[in-house]
Amino acid sequence: MRGTPEQINEILHKIDQALNELVALRMDEGAPFMVAWAMAYEFTDASLESEANTMDGVIVPPNQSRSASRGVFELGLDHFTRTS
């Protein structure tokens, strides 16, 4: 993996801050704080694109439990599979 642990932690911190700001914009009152978050992403580059391929990854805060991360992904799935 390219990048130092410090660089990766700095980016994770920026993502955490951005998510907290997004949640705060959606709140009518109070000061929300992030309980858990997880992010999945898909990407490609020129060589992958030429083969019609992509890669993917997952990002979670370094101190977040595996069960909390999995639970957040399950919650995301629920949002996309609701029928009502």
QUICOR-V664202 format. One record per helix or strand of 3 or more residues. SS is the DSSP state (H for helix, E for strand). FROM is the first residue (numbers start at 1). LEN is the number of residues. Records with the same first field share a line. If there is no record, write none. Layout:
BEGIN
SS->FROM-LEN ; FROM-LEN
END
This chain:
BEGIN
H->5-22 ; 46-5 ; 66-16
E->38-6 ; 55-6
END
